[in-house]
Amino acid sequence: MPQPVELVGFRVGVTPAEKRTDRNGNEKVVGGTAWYQADEIRPLNAVPTSRKSASQEG
């Protein structure tokens, strides 16, 4: 069953598409990719690990 998570340091990047010409002189668009990266994946019910978060609770 899916569970909600927090993506820490989530980033999205895009590699632009390029125009290339093949041997017959035809132009083609190649590439163009989106990528996603996160430093950490935490379940939403996880206990905070930073001092700042822990001190604010108590």
Stockholm file with secondary structure:
# STOCKHOLM 1.0

chainA/1-58         MPQPVELVGFRVGVTPAEKRTDRNGNEKVVGGTAWYQADEIRPLNAVPTSRKSASQEG
#=GR chainA/1-58 SS CCCCEEEETCEEEEEEEEEEECTTSCEEEEEEEEEEECSEEEETTCCCCSHHHHHHHC
#=GC SS_cons        CCCCEEEETCEEEEEEEEEEECTTSCEEEEEEEEEEECSEEEETTCCCCSHHHHHHHC
//
